[in-house]
Amino acid sequence: MLYAALVSDDLSHSPRSVGVTHPTSDPTARCLLRQAQGAFQKWPEGFAGFRASVACETPRGVVAGQVAVATPDRVDVTCDDPDLRTCVRDMLWSITVDRTPRFFDEGDGRFPISFGDGHDDALGRPVNVLARLGPCRYWIDGSARIRQVERIARGLRVLTTFEAFTRATPGRILPAQATTRTWDVASGALLSSESVHDSHRRIEHVWLPSVRRISGHSHWTTVVISLDGHELL
């Protein structure tokens, strides 16, 4: 899903080389990627999760339900529509993965990191990560923000572009608008394209998802998922 693109390696795989700088890495590229990933707002250490009511607006009408989020493995959604239930669960899973604190050396920091060729005025400088599952490339702008992520793994090419951000706590940001496209590597066929607009709500120093508008969804033209009545667990 969308923002889980910020993590290039398999989260189920335990770290093998924590704290070790690979000899083929460029120290400057490694430092820049660490800074750019660290700019994204995370939940506090030990955050127990939250519950909220959910309303899903689609061309077929509004479907209401309840959600409870603890960890990526504990996302519960109560909703009468099975397709929407899956959509909301996938959305909250990806958000939880991205917001859970994780040391850089337990993720991309385990792999060789170097600068790529070229520079894009809008997207910035490319940084390559030779990850276990396949190559990953980040474009990082002059403000040390990740503007685009390209990952090739398991026969798929996934490209996520961040068009806008929201300021969170000082020095931290959250994605506000992004587009993800997926291609089949063998055939070059575009498999999916999804654009997302996000808003967030701050409760007791924790930034929680509030509204997500999804365009290009496989079932509906536009889906709007609203969370309200947040309660921290």
N, CA and C of each residue as an Amber inpcrd file, in Angstrom:
protein
   699
   0.8530000  -1.1850000   0.0000000   0.0000000   0.0000000   0.0000000
   0.8900000   1.2360000   0.0000000   0.2270000   2.3980000   0.0080000
   0.9000000   3.6260000  -0.3760000   2.1350000   3.9640000   0.4370000
   1.9450000   4.3240000   1.7240000   3.0690000   4.8890000   2.4530000
   4.0200000   3.8400000   2.9740000   3.6270000   2.5680000   2.9190000
   4.5730000   1.5240000   3.2720000   5.7270000   1.4820000   2.2770000
   5.6170000   2.2240000   1.1670000   6.7310000   2.3460000   0.2340000
   7.9440000   2.9890000   0.8790000   7.7550000   3.6610000   1.9940000
   8.8810000   4.2840000   2.6780000   9.8000000   3.2620000   3.3130000
   9.3600000   2.0300000   3.4350000  10.1840000   0.9600000   3.9840000
  10.4760000  -0.0040000   2.8540000  11.7460000  -0.1240000   2.4640000
  12.0550000  -0.8540000   1.2470000  12.2260000  -2.3400000   1.4570000
  12.4470000  -2.7960000   2.6830000  12.7270000  -4.2140000   2.8830000
  11.5660000  -4.9060000   3.5580000  11.5900000  -6.2310000   3.5480000
  10.5480000  -7.0540000   4.1420000  10.5510000  -6.8850000   5.6560000
   9.4340000  -6.3600000   6.2110000   9.3690000  -6.0960000   7.6400000
   9.3730000  -7.3690000   8.4640000   9.0270000  -8.4940000   7.8540000
   8.9940000  -9.7380000   8.6090000  10.3770000 -10.3480000   8.7640000
  11.3640000  -9.7760000   8.0830000  12.7160000 -10.3240000   8.1200000
  13.5210000  -9.6470000   9.2180000  14.1250000 -10.4140000  10.0830000
  14.8890000  -9.8510000  11.1970000  16.1800000  -9.2420000  10.7160000
  16.6470000  -8.1480000  11.3410000  17.8670000  -7.4820000  10.9110000
  19.0810000  -8.3740000  11.0750000  20.0120000  -8.2740000  10.1010000
  21.1980000  -9.1300000  10.1370000  22.4690000  -8.3540000  10.4330000
  22.4830000  -7.0740000  10.0870000  23.7360000  -6.3210000  10.1870000
  23.4960000  -4.9780000  10.8420000  22.8200000  -4.9760000  11.9730000
  22.4650000  -3.7290000  12.6350000  23.7270000  -2.9640000  13.0200000
  23.7560000  -1.6830000  12.6370000  24.8500000  -0.8280000  13.0490000
  26.1080000  -0.9560000  12.2120000  26.0820000  -1.7840000  11.1620000
  27.2620000  -1.9990000  10.3390000  27.1170000  -1.2350000   9.0340000
  28.0700000  -0.3850000   8.7210000  28.0620000   0.3460000   7.4610000
  28.7190000  -0.5060000   6.3860000  27.9680000  -0.8010000   5.3470000
  28.4890000  -1.6420000   4.2790000  29.6450000  -0.9300000   3.5860000
  30.7590000  -1.6390000   3.3010000  31.9390000  -0.9800000   2.7260000
  31.6960000  -0.3400000   1.3760000  30.6680000  -0.7820000   0.6140000
  30.4190000  -0.1750000  -0.6920000  29.4720000   1.0110000  -0.6120000
  29.0280000   1.3770000   0.5850000  28.1130000   2.4980000   0.7410000
  28.8440000   3.8310000   0.6500000  28.1080000   4.8530000   0.2100000
  28.5930000   6.2340000   0.2240000  28.1200000   6.8530000   1.5370000
  29.0230000   7.2580000   2.4250000  28.6040000   7.7920000   3.7290000
  27.6940000   9.0080000   3.6120000  27.9110000   9.8530000   2.6070000
  27.0690000  11.0390000   2.4450000  25.6600000  10.6520000   2.0230000
  25.5450000   9.6990000   1.0960000  24.2290000   9.2290000   0.6690000
  23.4980000   8.5560000   1.8300000  24.2220000   7.7870000   2.6140000
  23.6290000   7.1170000   3.7750000  23.1040000   8.1450000   4.7830000
  23.8730000   9.1660000   5.0420000  23.4750000  10.2020000   5.9910000
  22.2470000  10.9590000   5.4930000  22.2020000  11.2610000   4.1870000
  21.0730000  11.9910000   3.6230000  19.7890000  11.1680000   3.7110000
  19.8690000   9.8750000   3.3980000  18.6840000   9.0340000   3.4670000
  18.2120000   8.8730000   4.9060000  19.1470000   8.7410000   5.8350000
  18.7720000   8.6540000   7.2480000  18.0280000   9.9180000   7.6910000
  18.5280000  11.0750000   7.2780000  17.8890000  12.3380000   7.6370000
  16.5050000  12.4550000   7.0180000  16.3710000  12.0710000   5.7360000
  15.0970000  12.1960000   5.0380000  14.0430000  11.2600000   5.6270000
  14.4230000  10.0420000   5.9360000  13.4660000   9.1220000   6.5530000
  13.0900000   9.5810000   7.9590000  14.0400000  10.1640000   8.6650000
  13.7830000  10.6480000  10.0170000  12.8860000  11.8660000  10.0630000
  12.6680000  12.5150000   8.9100000  11.8080000  13.7070000   8.8920000
  10.3300000  13.3590000   9.0010000   9.9630000  12.1020000   8.7350000
   8.5620000  11.7120000   8.8100000   8.1410000  11.5080000  10.2610000
   6.9960000  12.0870000  10.5980000   6.4700000  11.9980000  11.9590000
   6.1640000  10.5490000  12.3260000   6.5950000  10.1350000  13.5200000
   6.3140000   8.7950000  14.0220000   5.4410000   8.8820000  15.2650000
   4.8670000   7.7420000  15.6410000   4.1630000   7.6710000  16.9000000
   5.1710000   7.5400000  18.0390000   4.8140000   7.9250000  19.2620000
   5.7670000   7.8330000  20.3790000   6.1560000   6.3860000  20.6630000
   7.3350000   6.2100000  21.2250000   7.7580000   4.8790000  21.6780000
   6.7400000   4.3500000  22.6830000   6.3530000   3.1050000  22.5090000
   5.4030000   2.5010000  23.4240000   3.9590000   2.8790000  23.1730000
   3.6660000   3.5320000  22.0380000   2.3000000   3.9300000  21.7210000
   1.4060000   2.6880000  21.6490000   0.2860000   2.6960000  22.3990000
  -0.5670000   1.5080000  22.5090000  -1.6050000   1.4090000  21.4080000
  -1.8860000   2.5060000  20.6920000  -2.8570000   2.4580000  19.6210000
  -4.0530000   3.3570000  19.8780000  -5.0880000   3.1890000  19.0520000
  -6.2820000   4.0260000  19.1810000  -7.4920000   3.2950000  18.6270000
  -8.6680000   3.7930000  18.9760000  -9.9150000   3.3370000  18.3680000
 -10.6720000   4.5620000  17.8580000 -11.5440000   4.3570000  16.8760000
 -12.2970000   5.4640000  16.2910000 -13.4790000   4.9050000  15.5260000
 -14.4570000   5.7630000  15.2570000 -15.5360000   5.4080000  14.3420000
 -15.0730000   5.7330000  12.9250000 -15.6150000   5.0180000  11.9440000
 -15.2120000   5.2180000  10.5630000 -16.4560000   5.3410000   9.6980000
 -16.3960000   6.2420000   8.7170000 -17.4630000   6.3940000   7.7260000
 -16.8290000   6.3910000   6.3490000 -17.2970000   5.5220000   5.4680000
 -16.7520000   5.3930000   4.1240000 -17.7750000   5.9000000   3.1160000
 -17.4290000   6.9650000   2.4010000 -18.3160000   7.5410000   1.3920000
 -17.9080000   7.0210000   0.0160000 -18.8360000   6.4050000  -0.6810000
 -18.6120000   5.9080000  -2.0390000 -19.8080000   6.2940000  -2.8910000
 -19.7110000   6.1620000  -4.2130000 -20.8820000   6.4300000  -5.0610000
 -22.0810000   5.5550000  -4.7130000 -21.8560000   4.4590000  -3.9880000
 -22.9630000   3.5790000  -3.6060000 -23.6030000   3.9920000  -2.2890000
 -23.0440000   4.9920000  -1.6210000 -23.5900000   5.4360000  -0.3490000
 -22.5350000   5.4620000   0.7330000 -22.9790000   5.6890000   1.9920000
 -22.0820000   5.7880000   3.1380000 -22.2060000   4.5220000   3.9760000
 -21.0530000   3.9450000   4.3260000 -21.0060000   2.7620000   5.1780000
 -20.2460000   3.1370000   6.4440000 -20.8290000   2.8500000   7.5980000
 -20.2220000   3.2130000   8.8820000 -19.6680000   1.9740000   9.5710000
 -18.7360000   2.2030000  10.4970000 -18.1580000   1.0980000  11.2400000
 -17.2720000   1.5910000  12.3630000 -16.4640000   0.6910000  12.9000000
 -15.5410000   0.9980000  13.9920000 -14.1730000   0.4010000  13.6670000
 -13.1150000   1.0720000  14.1480000 -11.7620000   0.5430000  13.9620000
 -11.0320000   0.5540000  15.3000000 -10.0910000  -0.3740000  15.4360000
  -9.1950000  -0.4080000  16.5850000  -7.8130000  -0.7840000  16.0710000
  -6.8240000   0.0360000  16.3710000  -5.4720000  -0.1320000  15.8430000
  -4.4960000  -0.2160000  17.0080000  -3.6960000  -1.2810000  17.0320000
  -2.6630000  -1.4070000  18.0570000  -1.2940000  -1.4940000  17.3980000
  -1.0160000  -2.5650000  16.6950000   0.2270000  -2.7450000  15.9540000
  -0.1560000  -3.1480000  14.5360000   0.8250000  -3.2230000  13.6070000
   0.4740000  -3.6670000  12.2540000  -0.2190000  -5.0240000  12.2240000
   0.0450000  -5.8690000  13.2110000  -0.5950000  -7.1770000  13.2610000
  -1.9350000  -7.1530000  13.9780000  -2.3170000  -5.9970000  14.5330000
  -3.5710000  -5.8990000  15.2760000  -4.3640000  -4.6870000  14.7920000
  -4.9440000  -4.8350000  13.6230000  -5.8160000  -3.8160000  13.0440000
  -7.1840000  -4.4490000  12.8610000  -8.1560000  -4.0170000  13.6520000
  -9.4980000  -4.5930000  13.6000000 -10.4700000  -3.5740000  13.0190000
 -11.2770000  -4.0050000  12.0460000 -12.2640000  -3.1500000  11.3940000
 -13.6180000  -3.8440000  11.4410000 -14.6160000  -3.1650000  11.9730000
 -15.9860000  -3.6630000  11.9780000 -16.7800000  -2.8650000  10.9580000
 -17.2560000  -3.5490000   9.9210000 -17.9470000  -2.8750000   8.8200000
 -18.7550000  -3.9160000   8.0600000 -19.9740000  -3.5600000   7.6160000
 -20.8420000  -4.5220000   6.9520000 -20.4160000  -4.8410000   5.5240000
 -19.6650000  -3.9460000   4.8930000 -19.2450000  -4.1490000   3.5060000
 -17.8670000  -4.8190000   3.4940000 -17.7410000  -6.0670000   3.0000000
 -16.4440000  -6.7670000   3.0620000 -15.3520000  -6.0940000   2.2390000
 -15.7030000  -5.5060000   1.0910000 -14.6820000  -4.8290000   0.2800000
 -14.1450000  -3.5970000   0.9960000 -15.0460000  -2.8070000   1.5830000
 -14.6060000  -1.6270000   2.3180000 -13.8390000  -2.0230000   3.5770000
 -14.2590000  -3.1040000   4.2050000 -13.5430000  -3.5670000   5.3930000
 -12.0870000  -3.8800000   5.0500000 -11.8800000  -4.5540000   3.9240000
 -10.5140000  -4.8580000   3.4870000  -9.7490000  -3.5910000   3.1410000
 -10.4220000  -2.6450000   2.4510000  -9.7840000  -1.3800000   2.0730000
  -9.3300000  -0.6010000   3.3030000 -10.1870000  -0.4930000   4.3070000
  -9.8440000   0.2470000   5.5230000  -8.7410000  -0.4620000   6.2990000
  -8.8200000  -1.7840000   6.3760000  -7.7850000  -2.5280000   7.1000000
  -6.4220000  -2.3550000   6.4270000  -6.3800000  -2.4350000   5.0940000
  -5.1110000  -2.2450000   4.3750000  -4.5690000  -0.8360000   4.5870000
  -5.4610000   0.1550000   4.5510000  -5.0530000   1.5420000   4.7600000
  -4.4310000   1.7180000   6.1350000  -5.1030000   1.2140000   7.1760000
  -4.5960000   1.3850000   8.5390000  -3.3270000   0.5780000   8.7660000
  -3.2210000  -0.5690000   8.1190000  -1.9830000  -1.3530000   8.2350000
  -0.8020000  -0.5590000   7.6950000  -0.9530000   0.0260000   6.5060000
   0.1570000   0.7570000   5.8960000   0.5260000   1.9820000   6.7260000
  -0.4840000   2.6780000   7.2690000  -0.2080000   3.8410000   8.1110000
   0.5190000   3.4190000   9.3800000   0.0910000   2.3220000   9.9760000
   0.7200000   1.8510000  11.2040000   2.1670000   1.4470000  10.9630000
   2.4380000   0.7890000   9.8430000   3.8200000   0.4230000   9.5050000
   4.6940000   1.6660000   9.4090000   4.1780000   2.6990000   8.7450000
   4.9700000   3.9120000   8.5460000   5.1350000   4.7290000   9.8210000
   4.1610000   4.6800000  10.7370000   4.2230000   5.5210000  11.9320000
   4.9350000   4.8490000  13.1040000   5.1290000   3.5420000  13.0470000
   5.7990000   2.8460000  14.1380000   7.2900000   3.1600000  14.1100000
   7.8680000   3.6270000  15.2180000   9.3000000   3.9650000  15.2280000
  10.1660000   2.7660000  14.8690000  11.1980000   3.0400000  14.0770000
  12.1060000   1.9790000  13.6380000  13.4780000   2.5920000  13.3990000
  14.5120000   1.9580000  13.9190000  15.8640000   2.4640000  13.7230000
  16.2740000   2.2890000  12.2630000  16.9620000   3.2920000  11.7300000
  17.4360000   3.2470000  10.3480000  18.2940000   2.0110000  10.0940000
  19.1390000   1.6550000  11.0560000  20.0440000   0.5180000  10.8790000
  19.3240000  -0.8210000  10.9240000  18.0300000  -0.8280000  11.2280000
  17.2460000  -2.0520000  11.1700000  16.4720000  -2.1490000   9.8550000
  16.5560000  -1.1020000   9.0320000  15.8540000  -1.0880000   7.7620000
  16.8260000  -0.9380000   6.6110000  16.7280000   0.1920000   5.8930000
  17.6210000   0.4130000   4.7480000  19.0840000   0.4660000   5.1480000
  19.3550000   0.8150000   6.3990000  20.7370000   0.9250000   6.8360000
  21.5110000  -0.3740000   6.8100000  20.8390000  -1.4980000   6.6070000
  21.5230000  -2.7960000   6.5310000  22.1630000  -3.0410000   5.1700000
  21.8370000  -2.1760000   4.1740000  22.2150000  -2.4770000   2.8000000
  23.1100000  -1.3940000   2.2130000  23.7910000  -1.7010000   1.0920000
  24.6030000  -0.6860000   0.4220000  23.7530000   0.4800000  -0.0520000
  24.2250000   1.7020000   0.1930000  23.5020000   2.9220000  -0.1710000
  24.4540000   3.8320000  -0.9290000  24.0010000   4.3660000  -2.0550000
  24.8560000   5.2310000  -2.8670000  23.9950000   6.2180000  -3.6380000
  24.6190000   7.2630000  -4.1550000  23.9090000   8.2140000  -4.9960000
  23.7240000   7.6360000  -6.3920000  22.5480000   7.9110000  -7.0040000
  22.3190000   7.5340000  -8.3790000  22.7320000   8.6450000  -9.3200000
  22.6500000   8.3730000 -10.5990000  23.0160000   9.3590000 -11.6050000
  21.8890000  10.3630000 -11.8050000  22.2640000  11.5990000 -12.1050000
  21.2980000  12.6140000 -12.4920000  20.7130000  13.3640000 -11.3120000
  19.9050000  14.3820000 -11.6520000  19.2430000  15.2320000 -10.6570000
  17.9920000  15.7940000 -11.2940000  16.8790000  15.7330000 -10.5780000
  15.6170000  16.2720000 -11.0670000  15.2960000  17.5250000 -10.2610000
  15.0250000  18.6440000 -10.9490000  14.7920000  19.9060000 -10.2450000
  13.6140000  19.8210000  -9.2850000  12.5920000  19.0410000  -9.6370000
  11.4070000  18.9320000  -8.7820000  11.5750000  17.8780000  -7.6980000
  12.2340000  16.7600000  -8.0380000  12.2990000  15.6270000  -7.1140000
  13.5870000  15.5800000  -6.3060000  14.6480000  16.1620000  -6.8270000
  15.9020000  16.1850000  -6.0920000  16.8930000  15.1370000  -6.5700000
  17.7320000  14.6730000  -5.6490000  18.8420000  13.7870000  -5.9730000
  18.4750000  12.3300000  -5.6930000  18.7840000  11.3960000  -6.6060000
  18.4500000   9.9950000  -6.3690000  19.4500000   9.3240000  -5.4260000
  18.9210000   8.4900000  -4.5400000  19.7270000   7.6920000  -3.6190000
  19.2970000   6.2410000  -3.7900000  20.2560000   5.3630000  -4.0930000
  19.9660000   3.9600000  -4.3590000  20.2340000   3.1010000  -3.1260000
  19.3390000   2.1430000  -2.8860000  19.5060000   1.1580000  -1.8230000
  19.4540000  -0.2240000  -2.4620000  20.5190000  -1.0050000  -2.2920000
  20.5510000  -2.3560000  -2.8310000  19.9660000  -3.2960000  -1.7810000
  18.6280000  -3.2890000  -1.6760000  17.9330000  -4.0360000  -0.6350000
  17.8770000  -5.5220000  -0.9690000  17.5410000  -6.3130000   0.0420000
  17.5220000  -7.7630000  -0.1090000  16.5050000  -8.2230000  -1.1440000
  15.3270000  -7.6050000  -1.1700000  14.2680000  -8.0490000  -2.0700000
  14.3970000  -7.4810000  -3.4760000  15.2260000  -6.4610000  -3.6500000
  15.3800000  -5.8350000  -4.9500000  15.7830000  -4.3860000  -4.7970000
  16.2220000  -3.7410000  -5.8720000  16.6940000  -2.3600000  -5.7770000
  15.5880000  -1.3870000  -5.4140000  15.9660000  -0.3570000  -4.6680000
  15.0440000   0.6950000  -4.2660000  15.7480000   2.0340000  -4.4850000
  15.0060000   3.0170000  -5.0060000  15.5910000   4.3320000  -5.2480000
  14.6990000   5.4050000  -4.6370000  15.3110000   6.3100000  -3.8720000
  14.6300000   7.4610000  -3.2940000  15.1090000   8.7140000  -4.0110000
  14.1940000   9.6680000  -4.2540000  14.5750000  10.9980000  -4.7050000
  14.3790000  11.9470000  -3.5230000  15.4230000  12.6550000  -3.1460000
  15.4120000  13.5000000  -1.9540000  15.6930000  14.9420000  -2.3770000
  14.7870000  15.8670000  -2.0000000  14.9180000  17.2490000  -2.4600000
  15.8800000  18.0480000  -1.5840000  16.0310000  19.3380000  -1.9100000
  16.9860000  20.1870000  -1.2120000  16.6410000  20.4490000   0.2350000
  15.3960000  20.1510000   0.6460000  14.9880000  20.2840000   2.0530000
  15.0720000  18.9630000   2.7930000  15.7560000  17.9880000   2.1820000
  15.9360000  16.6550000   2.7670000  14.6060000  15.9520000   3.0010000
  13.6770000  16.1130000   2.0290000  12.4020000  15.4160000   2.0700000
  12.3580000  14.3780000   0.9540000  11.8180000  13.2000000   1.2450000
  11.6470000  12.1820000   0.2220000  10.4840000  12.5850000  -0.6780000
  10.7510000  12.7530000  -1.9610000   9.7050000  13.1710000  -2.9020000
   9.2130000  12.0180000  -3.7700000  10.0310000  10.9840000  -3.9130000
   9.6160000   9.8600000  -4.7430000  10.3740000   8.6120000  -4.3100000
   9.6890000   7.4670000  -4.3990000  10.2980000   6.1780000  -4.0660000
   9.9750000   5.2080000  -5.1890000  10.9990000   4.5290000  -5.7010000
  10.8120000   3.4930000  -6.7140000  11.3790000   2.1860000  -6.1820000
  10.5520000   1.1510000  -6.2100000  10.9830000  -0.1450000  -5.7080000
  10.6840000  -1.2010000  -6.7510000  11.6370000  -2.1010000  -7.0000000
  11.4470000  -3.2140000  -7.9210000  11.6710000  -4.4950000  -7.1420000
  10.6320000  -5.3200000  -7.0300000  10.7190000  -6.5680000  -6.2790000
   9.5560000  -7.4620000  -6.6620000   9.8140000  -8.7630000  -6.6330000
   8.7810000  -9.7730000  -6.8960000   8.0630000  -9.5310000  -8.2290000
   8.7990000  -9.0850000  -9.2290000   8.2380000  -8.8940000 -10.5600000
   7.4250000  -7.6370000 -10.7390000   7.4290000  -6.7390000  -9.7490000
   6.6550000  -5.5100000  -9.8160000   7.5680000  -4.2930000  -9.6870000
   7.1810000  -3.2300000 -10.3550000   7.8260000  -1.9250000 -10.1910000
   6.7910000  -0.9800000  -9.5950000   7.0700000  -0.4530000  -8.4080000
   6.1380000   0.4040000  -7.6920000   6.7660000   1.7880000  -7.5320000
   6.0760000   2.8100000  -7.9990000   6.5760000   4.1770000  -7.9490000
   5.5930000   5.0400000  -7.1670000   6.0510000   5.6000000  -6.0480000
   5.2350000   6.4850000  -5.2260000   5.8130000   7.8870000  -5.2720000
   4.9840000   8.8690000  -5.6230000   5.3950000  10.2720000  -5.6960000
   4.6310000  11.0650000  -4.6510000   5.3460000  11.8120000  -3.8210000
   4.7290000  12.6410000  -2.7840000   4.6130000  14.0690000  -3.3160000
   3.3690000  14.5070000  -3.5250000   3.1380000  15.8320000  -4.0920000
   3.0070000  16.9220000  -3.0430000   2.6140000  16.5680000  -1.8230000
   2.4220000  17.5770000  -0.7780000   2.6040000  16.9500000   0.5910000
   2.9940000  17.8140000   1.5560000   3.2220000  17.3800000   2.9290000
   2.4800000  18.2970000   3.8950000   2.2490000  17.7730000   5.0930000
   1.7000000  18.5490000   6.2000000   2.7560000  18.6530000   7.2890000
   2.9300000  19.8680000   7.8560000   3.8610000  20.0130000   8.9730000
   3.2680000  19.3860000  10.2210000   4.0750000  18.6320000  10.9370000
   3.6390000  18.0160000  12.1880000   4.3750000  18.6920000  13.3360000
   5.0050000  17.9360000  14.2210000   5.8020000  18.5570000  15.2690000
   7.0050000  19.2350000  14.6240000   7.6630000  20.1840000  15.3040000
   8.7650000  20.9200000  14.6840000   9.8100000  19.9990000  14.0540000
  10.0820000  20.2460000  12.7760000  11.0740000  19.4570000  12.0690000
  10.5540000  18.1500000  11.5020000   9.2470000  17.8970000  11.6260000
   8.6760000  16.6470000  11.1440000   7.5370000  16.9420000  10.1710000
   7.2980000  16.0090000   9.2460000   6.2490000  16.1600000   8.2410000
   5.4470000  14.8670000   8.1390000   4.2620000  14.9910000   7.5270000
   3.4300000  13.8430000   7.1850000   2.9830000  13.9880000   5.7350000
   2.8650000  12.8910000   4.9990000   2.3700000  12.9870000   3.6250000
   0.9300000  13.4940000   3.5960000   0.6410000  14.4200000   2.6940000
  -0.7150000  14.9510000   2.5260000  -1.3140000  14.5670000   1.1790000
  -0.4680000  14.3690000   0.1790000  -0.9480000  13.9920000  -1.1590000
   0.1210000  13.1530000  -1.8330000  -0.2780000  12.0070000  -2.3740000
   0.6860000  11.1050000  -3.0110000  -0.0180000  10.2490000  -4.0460000
   0.7680000   9.7710000  -5.0180000   0.2640000   8.8870000  -6.0590000
   1.1710000   7.6800000  -6.1760000   0.5830000   6.4970000  -6.2470000
   1.3420000   5.2620000  -6.3990000   0.9080000   4.5440000  -7.6670000
   1.8750000   4.1750000  -8.5030000   1.6100000   3.4100000  -9.7180000
   2.4130000   2.1160000  -9.6700000   1.8080000   1.0430000 -10.1790000
   2.4370000  -0.2720000 -10.1570000   2.4320000  -0.8570000 -11.5620000
   3.5990000  -1.3430000 -11.9810000   3.7560000  -1.9800000 -13.2890000
   4.2210000  -3.4180000 -13.1390000   3.8600000  -4.2520000 -14.1050000
   4.4460000  -5.5810000 -14.2340000   5.7810000  -5.4400000 -14.9510000
   6.8530000  -5.8960000 -14.3170000   8.1910000  -5.7030000 -14.8870000
   8.3400000  -6.4420000 -16.2170000   7.8460000  -7.6570000 -16.3040000
   8.0460000  -8.4720000 -17.5070000   7.3550000  -7.8820000 -18.7190000
   6.1010000  -7.4650000 -18.5660000   5.3290000  -6.9730000 -19.7070000
   5.3470000  -5.4590000 -19.8540000   5.6890000  -4.7480000 -18.7520000
   5.6310000  -3.2920000 -18.7600000   4.2350000  -2.7300000 -18.6040000
   3.2520000  -3.5960000 -18.3710000   1.8540000  -3.1520000 -18.2680000
   1.6130000  -2.4340000 -16.9430000   0.8580000  -1.3310000 -17.0180000
   0.4450000  -0.6190000 -15.8080000  -0.6810000  -1.4000000 -15.1530000
  -0.4650000  -1.8450000 -13.9130000  -1.4380000  -2.6700000 -13.2130000
  -2.4110000  -1.8510000 -12.3780000  -1.9280000  -0.7610000 -11.7990000
  -2.8090000   0.0580000 -10.9640000  -2.2280000   1.4540000 -10.8120000
  -3.1130000   2.4020000 -10.5140000  -2.7130000   3.7790000 -10.2270000
  -3.6710000   4.3220000  -9.1850000  -3.1230000   4.8420000  -8.0920000
  -3.9530000   5.2960000  -6.9790000  -3.4090000   6.6040000  -6.4230000
  -4.3010000   7.6060000  -6.3020000  -3.9310000   8.8880000  -5.7110000
  -4.6400000   9.0460000  -4.3730000  -3.9190000   9.5920000  -3.4030000
  -4.4360000   9.6950000  -2.0430000  -4.2280000  11.1070000  -1.5190000
  -5.2820000  11.6690000  -0.8930000  -5.1800000  12.9240000  -0.1480000
  -5.4610000  12.6020000   1.3150000  -4.5640000  13.0040000   2.2020000
  -4.6860000  12.6860000   3.6260000  -4.7770000  13.9380000   4.4760000
  -5.5720000  13.8600000   5.5350000  -5.5150000  14.8630000   6.5970000
  -5.3420000  14.1210000   7.9210000  -4.8750000  14.8520000   8.9400000
  -4.4620000  14.2330000  10.1870000  -5.0230000  15.0170000  11.3710000
  -5.0990000  14.3380000  12.5050000  -5.6040000  14.9550000  13.7350000
  -4.6060000  14.6830000  14.8660000  -4.3060000  15.7340000  15.6210000
  -3.3690000  15.5890000  16.7360000  -4.1430000  15.4300000  18.0380000
  -3.8730000  14.3550000  18.7660000  -4.4860000  14.0890000  20.0570000
  -3.3840000  13.7260000  21.0500000  -3.2130000  14.5640000  22.0570000
  -2.2040000  14.3270000  23.1000000  -0.8310000  14.0170000  22.4940000
  -0.3800000  14.8790000  21.5970000   0.9510000  14.7820000  20.9870000
   1.1000000  13.5920000  20.0330000  -0.0280000  12.9580000  19.6820000
   0.0040000  11.8560000  18.7240000  -0.7680000  12.2790000  17.4740000
  -0.1380000  12.1290000  16.3000000  -0.7860000  12.4820000  15.0420000
  -1.4670000  11.2390000  14.4770000  -2.7980000  11.3130000  14.3260000
  -3.5950000  10.1820000  13.8980000  -4.2730000  10.4780000  12.5590000
  -4.5690000   9.4370000  11.7710000  -5.2590000   9.6630000  10.4940000
  -6.6700000  10.1790000  10.7330000  -7.1030000  11.1230000   9.8990000
  -8.4300000  11.7100000  10.0370000  -9.2990000  11.4390000   8.8080000
  -8.8450000  11.8740000   7.6280000  -9.6000000  11.6680000   6.3960000
  -8.6400000  11.2370000   5.2970000  -9.0390000  10.2460000   4.5270000
  -8.2830000   9.8440000   3.3370000  -9.2390000   9.7800000   2.1490000
  -8.8850000  10.5030000   1.0870000  -9.6410000  10.4710000  -0.1670000
  -8.8170000   9.6860000  -1.1820000  -9.3900000   8.5900000  -1.6890000
  -8.6870000   7.7000000  -2.6070000  -9.3240000   7.7950000  -3.9860000
  -8.5120000   8.0960000  -4.9920000  -8.9750000   8.1300000  -6.3760000
  -8.2660000   7.0420000  -7.1650000  -8.9840000   6.4810000  -8.1480000
  -8.3790000   5.4310000  -8.9490000  -8.5090000   4.0760000  -8.3110000
  -9.3810000   3.9380000  -7.3260000  -9.6100000   2.6730000  -6.6610000
 -10.2130000   1.6780000  -7.6480000  -9.9380000   0.3980000  -7.4590000
 -10.3670000  -0.6080000  -8.4240000 -11.8780000  -0.8160000  -8.4440000
 -12.5870000  -0.3990000  -7.3760000 -14.0220000  -0.6610000  -7.3190000
 -14.8690000   0.6020000  -7.4990000 -14.3600000   1.7660000  -7.0660000
 -15.1630000   2.9840000  -7.1120000 -14.3170000   4.1050000  -7.6890000
 -15.0060000   5.1030000  -8.2360000 -14.2800000   6.2470000  -8.7710000
 -13.5070000   6.9510000  -7.6690000 -14.1700000   7.2620000  -6.5590000
 -13.5180000   7.9100000  -5.4230000 -14.0850000   7.3290000  -4.1310000
 -13.2120000   7.0980000  -3.1790000 -13.6160000   6.6330000  -1.8570000
 -13.0950000   7.6280000  -0.8360000 -13.9450000   8.0530000   0.0850000
 -13.5240000   8.9350000   1.1720000 -13.7260000   8.1960000   2.4910000
 -12.6250000   8.0220000   3.2290000 -12.6500000   7.3190000   4.5030000
 -12.3860000   8.3360000   5.6050000 -13.3640000   8.5140000   6.4990000
 -13.2420000   9.4990000   7.5760000 -13.2320000   8.7850000   8.9200000
 -12.2620000   9.1600000   9.7620000 -12.1840000   8.6450000  11.1230000
 -12.5390000   9.7620000  12.0880000 -13.3540000   9.4380000  13.0950000
 -13.8020000  10.4620000  14.0530000 -13.9180000   9.8130000  15.4330000
 -13.9970000  10.6650000  16.4490000 -14.1400000  10.1620000  17.8190000
 -12.9520000   9.3550000  18.2680000 -11.7330000   9.7660000  17.8920000
 -10.5220000   9.0160000  18.2490000 -10.3890000   8.9140000  19.7760000
  -9.9950000   7.7360000  20.2410000  -9.6730000   7.4970000  21.6410000
  -8.3650000   6.7290000  21.7140000  -7.4110000   7.2310000  22.4700000
  -6.1470000   6.5380000  22.6370000  -6.3390000   5.3350000  23.5570000
  -5.6600000   4.2330000  23.2130000  -5.7390000   3.0150000  24.0370000
  -4.7090000   3.0540000  25.1640000
